[in-house]
Amino acid sequence: MASYDKMFDSLGLRDWCDASLSDSPMSMSQLLTQTNGGDAGSDGSLPFPSLDALHEACGAIPQTRDMTASVEQGFLAIKDSLKFVLDPLTQPLSWLLEGALFTFTTIPWWILIPLLVLATWAATRKLGVTIFVAVVFLFFGLIDHLDVALQTLSIIFVCTGLSVLFGVPVGIMMSRSDRMQKIMLPILDMLQTLPSFVYLIPLIFLFSVTEPKLYGIAIILYAIVPVIRLTDLGIRLVDKDVVEAADAFGMTDRQKLYGVQLPLALPNIMAGVNQTIMMSLAMVVIASLVSAPGLGVLVLRGIRNLELGVGLVAGFGIVLLAVVLDRCSKAALQRINPAHKTD
């Protein structure tokens, strides 16, 4: 006898349970019971009333595999409609990623590296950071990892740029509306805690693995959360006395936002941008599973083929890129806002 038979009998649900018992597939517990010739609950223990345990006593209750199958069937039922809507909306992302990859991989190194070094100097005005960036790229060239490093960098530029482009306005809206904040916080919590591999599962069904937007969407969804949260936090932490002073001077909401709140919230916003860059780099390795080029491919190769050196060198390359982008973003913030000191 199953563990919960008496409960359904006492509730008078036996006829309802037995009506569909013969048509339902056996659970793993029932199969083991039949194989072993005994009852799974014969030792007197009371299992947790899970779907499978209740299904043993009442065939009308679905099993866990029925629930997972219904989730899959529900997604597949709306897949074509989602693809029809999302394909044209996300196609520009593919074009941006393809364009960035083409640009970074076709410009000769003796032109591209000086341009990147000059861009670093223009953004930071710090000789130490600029020299460090130049040394890192020369190191990548010496170990024959320059092409894959530039591929990774191009993906980071596009995905981080779009994350900031969409994330900062969302953070501003959250800071100006408590209702918007209450709506967005559960979504951000889900995006921040969802395992990175899970981002790829629905996208694989929606898009071809040969389309760059597949890994681009996954990286953006994974990395956009910090810039949204810290933009909202930074604006909310602006001193209320300063905002009241702006109101006293008759400033409009737009003038307060661009003239007072955003400049004072800039350190927090830049911290969010910095974290977005780091999370984008972390996701690039996972995205290599779905054809994302760059250093992540070498890390994946090291795992698949047990090539320790290849994986460690590529991982160290990702760390170097992270340090370069971190130092550049902090130095650029210090130049824009000298009151914000960085280590």
Summary of the structure (lengths in Angstrom):
residues: 343
radius of gyration: 27.3
end to end distance: 68.2
largest distance: 85.1
contacts: 1041
relative contact order: 0.09
helix: 79%
strand: 0%
